[in-house]
Amino acid sequence: MARLNAQNVEQATAIIKRYPRSRSALIPLLHLAQEQDGWVTPEAMEHVAELLDLTPAEVLGTCSFYEMFKREPVGKYVVNVCTNISCQLLGGEELLAHCENALGIKAGSTTPDGLVTLDEVECIAACTEAPALQVNYRYFHKVSETAAEELLRDLRAGLLENEIPPHGTTTRVRQSIPVDRWAGKGADGLRQEVR
């Protein structure tokens, strides 16, 4: 289990400096931890708590609240199939069953090779495009069973690596904000106290 590595501690420090209150960096640091390991390890949560001067319980509370943060290992690709009302009415449950059959696993589990985790999820905010699914939070709309099978086959064959990065990767380009634009900074670039 990993704490943040040296490079990510440096990145975390830069992220924290952008905020007038360090605790505001909690979600970005959880994303950083998940990008490092594909999930947020208990050790990473403790490390984030230390960096932000929070209790481990505060970090766990935030991490466990958001579905996007995984607190146990997942596959390289996390496939979220929506079965909420719009998707359900247009075949979401059948789509999920088809994906389970194609992968040989039930929702909530990972293929034996560790490549794909399949999850049944509530609304993914694509109701007009139902049935919908996501792979590592990249949307696929109006997905037929045939299209889902092709997508899963392409994922397993490595044909989508340029389009869909491994789970935990939020972006391929790291944001860079000039110091004079950080929250809580005066025109001179020095931190101003925020009350």
PyMOL commands that set and color helices and strands:
alter all, ss='L'
color gray80, all
select helices_A, chain A and resi 6-17+22-37+42-52+56-65+85-89+92-103+127-129+145-156+179-181
alter helices_A, ss='H'
color red, helices_A
select strands_A, chain A and resi 77-82+109-110+116-121+133-135+138-140
alter strands_A, ss='S'
color yellow, strands_A
deselect
rebuild
show_as cartoon
